[in-house]
């Protein structure tokens, strides 16, 4: 694949101003770039992933990002494209059953506190908590120069809890710009080991296509039976805004009011949700729209802290939750009252999500028509490259994405 993949910027300042004005009415909004979470050696606490339902497909994606000193553009792409990647799976099904999406994150080539001697750090193990993933993507900073591709592939293959389901989609995407041969671990051995575990390694060279070939990025992908891609992580292109953008973004904010935090960690998670809205808006209106669309899909589930999702998925008996762990309006209610209060929030959430989905369908039709009228075809994006791999792998596993 010899096309350069670009980072989109959005035209339509009127839409940006409109949604910004709407968001000003929301007092909870936090600064665009929150303080980074501690980066010490202590592992990140991640809520256990709920066991997939019977016959539920499992999709696991490990993102291995080069965060050395020259890779700010790559991080910008990852942040801006996260929700588009998630939305690739919003309608995925196999035999009528929607999959469980799990994403893990590694940073390599980085000297930040918490990295090992080879400048490699597991930022997050597999998680379904998309807000936590977004928070940590925005916390990443660039520094360092030792990009050990073979070693980070080996670590991700060995350390992550990969599904043993033979039909699970197990994908690694490693992105960087230095030769694939750096470091003490032979990439051939690491890639072969991953392939034997049923993990498909896909490589994304940040730079010239032929330079990536010379640096063995394509050799690694071929050995892994994966895909080799290249991007210009620093180049920006223009993408059209749509008339539905402002309303979709505002509805995404309104969805937050339907979440019912419980327990000691619930409020922190709810603040994280709000902060990631603000982070997305800080990237672009399109990023906020993509996040809002993701929040209207089944992939955005927060049963670890939201009572609506927890009760819906039979993770919690609302009648047994201590009153002190409930939000103030629920504390004086009996079991029937609690149930009715949650059902009202669930109904409002469903209404908002359905409206977002309707608007997004209109938005996609508008953008498709607008792109056809452009003099030059739009450039691909990082999300588009990952999407090509996902489509190929989905067909292998009898998954439909639409």
Rosetta blueprint (number, residue, H / E / L):
1 X L
2 X L
3 X L
4 X L
5 X L
6 X L
7 X E
8 X E
9 X E
10 X E
11 X L
12 X L
13 X H
14 X H
15 X H
16 X H
17 X H
18 X H
19 X H
20 X H
21 X H
22 X H
23 X H
24 X L
25 X L
26 X L
27 X L
28 X L
29 X L
30 X L
31 X L
32 X L
33 X L
34 X L
35 X L
36 X L
37 X L
38 X L
39 X L
40 X L
41 X L
42 X L
43 X L
44 X L
45 X L
46 X L
47 X L
48 X L
49 X L
50 X L
51 X L
52 X L
53 X L
54 X L
55 X L
56 X L
57 X L
58 X E
59 X E
60 X E
61 X E
62 X E
63 X E
64 X E
65 X E
66 X E
67 X L
68 X L
69 X L
70 X L
71 X L
72 X H
73 X H
74 X H
75 X H
76 X H
77 X H
78 X H
79 X H
80 X H
81 X H
82 X H
83 X H
84 X H
85 X H
86 X H
87 X H
88 X L
89 X L
90 X L
91 X L
92 X L
93 X E
94 X E
95 X L
96 X L
97 X E
98 X L
99 X L
100 X E
101 X E
102 X E
103 X E
104 X E
105 X E
106 X E
107 X E
108 X E
109 X L
110 X L
111 X L
112 X L
113 X L
114 X L
115 X L
116 X L
117 X L
118 X L
119 X L
120 X E
121 X E
122 X E
123 X E
124 X E
125 X E
126 X E
127 X E
128 X L
129 X L
130 X H
131 X H
132 X H
133 X H
134 X H
135 X H
136 X H
137 X H
138 X H
139 X H
140 X L
141 X L
142 X L
143 X L
144 X L
145 X L
146 X L
147 X L
148 X L
149 X H
150 X H
151 X H
152 X H
153 X H
154 X H
155 X H
156 X H
157 X H
158 X H
159 X H
160 X L
161 X L
162 X L
163 X L
164 X L
165 X L
166 X L
167 X L
168 X L
169 X E
170 X E
171 X E
172 X E
173 X E
174 X E
175 X E
176 X E
177 X L
178 X L
179 X L
180 X L
181 X L
182 X L
183 X L
184 X L
185 X L
186 X L
187 X H
188 X H
189 X H
190 X H
191 X H
192 X H
193 X H
194 X H
195 X H
196 X H
197 X L
198 X L
199 X L
200 X E
201 X E
202 X E
203 X E
204 X E
205 X E
206 X E
207 X L
208 X L
209 X H
210 X H
211 X H
212 X H
213 X H
214 X H
215 X L
216 X L
217 X H
218 X H
219 X H
220 X H
221 X H
222 X H
223 X H
224 X H
225 X L
226 X L
227 X L
228 X E
229 X E
230 X E
231 X E
232 X L
233 X L
234 X L
235 X L
236 X E
237 X E
238 X E
239 X E
240 X L
241 X L
242 X L
243 X L
244 X L
245 X H
246 X H
247 X H
248 X H
249 X H
250 X H
251 X H
252 X H
253 X H
254 X H
255 X H
256 X H
257 X H
258 X H
259 X L
260 X L
261 X E
262 X L
263 X L
264 X L
265 X L
266 X H
267 X H
268 X H
269 X H
270 X H
271 X H
272 X H
273 X H
274 X H
275 X H
276 X H
277 X H
278 X H
279 X H
280 X H
281 X H
282 X H
283 X H
284 X L
285 X H
286 X H
287 X H
288 X H
289 X H
290 X H
291 X H
292 X H
293 X H
294 X H
295 X H
296 X L
297 X L
298 X L
299 X L
300 X L
301 X L
302 X L
303 X L
304 X L
305 X L
306 X E
307 X H
308 X H
309 X H
310 X H
311 X H
312 X H
313 X L
314 X L
315 X L
316 X L
317 X L
318 X H
319 X H
320 X H
321 X L
322 X L
323 X H
324 X H
325 X H
326 X L
327 X L
328 X H
329 X H
330 X H
331 X L
332 X L
333 X L
334 X L
335 X H
336 X H
337 X H
338 X H
339 X H
340 X H
341 X H
342 X H
343 X H
344 X H
345 X H
346 X H
347 X H
348 X H
349 X H
350 X H
351 X H
352 X H
353 X H
354 X H
355 X H
356 X H
357 X H
358 X H
359 X H
360 X H
361 X H
362 X H
363 X H
364 X H
365 X H
366 X H
367 X H
368 X H
369 X H
370 X H
371 X H
372 X H
373 X L
374 X L
375 X L
376 X L
377 X L
378 X L
379 X L
380 X L
381 X L
382 X H
383 X H
384 X H
385 X H
386 X H
387 X H
388 X H
389 X H
390 X H
391 X H
392 X H
393 X H
394 X H
395 X H
396 X H
397 X L
398 X L
399 X L
400 X E
401 X L
402 X L
